[in-house]
Amino acid sequence: MIEPARYRTVLGAYPTGVCLITAVDDDGVRTGMVVGSFTSISLDPPLVGFFPDKGSSTFPGIERAGRFCVNVLGSDQLALCQRFASKNPDKFLDLSHGTSPSGQPVFDEALAWIDCAIERIEDIGDHWLVVGRVEALDLCGGDAPLLFHRGGYHSSVAL
């Protein structure tokens, strides 16, 4: 049996990029969640994915929306990351943002954004695999990504 703490420690040696997944449901309710589990899946067709925890209180809003926008966070967006990683009920309060072509929140300071429709959701252990069909994407600027490594956020990882 692999102990969960040991699993996290060992896998924490692998740095991950940090993304903010945003969505707006049919009632206009905005939601957002921070993930370090975003990945490219396929070039043809263009598919991406992320893995929200089954216990997430935020993911049901994204699922209801049927679409999402990935905001790739830059190293200077730690405060935004921490805000959306919190249990704050209105994470968008007093934050300005643009919108993707499908109307999902896009933060101008993000390194890039990827606008997606949910293609499917798969049951994977204690997480969901959310597969998104990419409909639009763009680079915004900046060049240093926000990374998560060994239990903390970094602008770069010493190699």
C-alpha positions in Angstrom: 0.0 0.0 0.0 1.3 3.4 -0.9 0.8 6.0 1.8 -0.9 9.2 0.6 1.6 11.5 2.3 4.5 9.6 0.6 2.7 9.7 -2.7 2.3 13.5 -2.5 5.9 14.0 -1.4 7.3 11.9 -4.3 5.0 13.3 -7.0 5.7 16.8 -5.6 9.2 16.5 -7.1 7.5 17.0 -10.5 6.8 20.8 -11.1 3.4 21.7 -12.6 2.1 24.8 -14.2 -0.8 26.5 -12.5 -4.0 27.4 -14.3 -7.2 29.0 -13.3 -10.3 27.3 -14.9 -13.2 29.7 -15.2 -16.8 29.4 -16.4 -20.1 31.2 -16.5 -23.3 29.1 -16.2 -26.6 29.8 -17.9 -27.8 31.9 -14.9 -24.7 34.2 -15.3 -23.0 32.8 -12.2 -19.2 33.0 -12.5 -17.0 30.3 -11.0 -13.3 29.5 -11.0 -10.9 26.9 -9.7 -7.1 26.6 -9.6 -5.6 23.4 -11.0 -2.1 22.1 -11.4 -3.4 19.1 -13.4 -4.0 20.7 -16.8 -2.6 19.0 -19.9 -2.8 18.9 -23.7 -4.4 15.7 -24.8 -4.7 15.8 -28.6 -3.7 18.1 -31.5 -6.3 16.6 -34.0 -8.9 17.2 -32.8 -7.6 19.8 -30.3 -8.4 18.5 -26.9 -7.1 19.5 -23.4 -7.9 18.1 -20.0 -7.8 18.8 -16.3 -8.6 16.7 -13.2 -10.8 18.2 -10.5 -11.2 16.4 -7.2 -14.6 14.7 -6.8 -15.1 16.6 -3.6 -14.7 20.0 -5.3 -17.4 22.5 -4.4 -16.4 24.6 -7.5 -16.4 22.0 -10.3 -20.2 21.5 -10.4 -20.6 25.1 -11.6 -18.1 24.4 -14.4 -19.9 21.2 -15.3 -23.3 23.0 -15.4 -21.8 25.7 -17.7 -20.8 23.0 -20.2 -17.7 24.9 -21.1 -14.6 26.5 -19.5 -11.7 28.7 -20.1 -8.2 27.9 -19.0 -6.2 30.9 -17.8 -2.5 30.0 -17.7 -1.2 31.9 -14.7 2.0 33.9 -14.7 4.5 34.1 -11.9 3.1 37.5 -10.9 -0.4 36.1 -10.3 0.2 34.4 -7.0 -2.5 36.6 -5.3 -5.0 35.7 -7.9 -4.1 32.0 -7.5 -4.5 32.1 -3.8 -7.8 33.9 -4.0 -9.3 31.2 -6.3 -7.8 28.4 -4.2 -9.6 29.8 -1.1 -13.1 29.0 0.1 -14.2 32.6 -0.5 -17.8 32.4 -1.8 -17.4 35.3 -4.3 -13.9 34.9 -5.7 -14.7 37.4 -8.5 -15.7 40.3 -6.2 -14.0 43.5 -7.3 -11.9 41.7 -10.0 -12.0 43.0 -13.5 -11.6 40.5 -16.4 -12.3 40.1 -20.1 -14.2 37.3 -21.8 -13.3 34.6 -24.2 -15.2 34.3 -27.5 -17.7 32.0 -25.7 -18.1 34.5 -22.8 -16.0 32.8 -20.1 -13.8 34.9 -17.8 -10.3 35.7 -19.1 -7.8 37.5 -16.9 -5.7 39.9 -19.0 -2.5 39.2 -17.0 -2.7 35.5 -17.8 0.1 34.1 -20.0 -2.5 32.5 -22.3 -6.1 31.5 -22.4 -7.8 28.4 -23.9 -11.6 28.5 -24.5 -13.2 25.0 -24.5 -16.5 23.1 -24.6 -16.7 20.1 -22.3 -16.4 17.1 -24.6 -16.7 14.5 -21.8 -16.1 13.8 -18.2 -14.6 10.5 -17.1 -14.5 8.9 -13.6 -10.8 8.5 -12.7 -10.2 7.3 -9.1 -10.9 10.2 -6.6 -10.9 12.8 -9.5 -12.8 13.5 -12.7 -11.0 13.8 -16.0 -12.6 16.7 -17.8 -11.9 16.7 -21.6 -12.4 20.0 -23.3 -12.6 20.6 -27.1 -10.6 23.7 -27.8 -12.6 26.3 -29.7 -10.3 29.4 -29.4 -7.0 30.3 -27.7 -4.4 33.0 -27.6 -1.3 34.2 -25.9 -1.6 37.3 -23.7 2.0 38.2 -22.7 4.5 37.6 -20.0 6.9 34.8 -20.1 7.4 33.4 -16.6 4.8 30.8 -15.6 3.5 30.3 -12.0 4.7 26.8 -11.0 3.8 24.5 -8.1 6.7 22.4 -6.9 7.4 20.5 -3.6 4.3 22.0 -1.9 4.8 25.6 -2.8 4.4 28.2 -5.6 7.4 29.4 -7.6 8.3 31.5 -10.6 11.0 29.1 -11.6 12.4 25.8 -10.3 16.1 25.6 -9.6 17.4 22.7 -11.6 
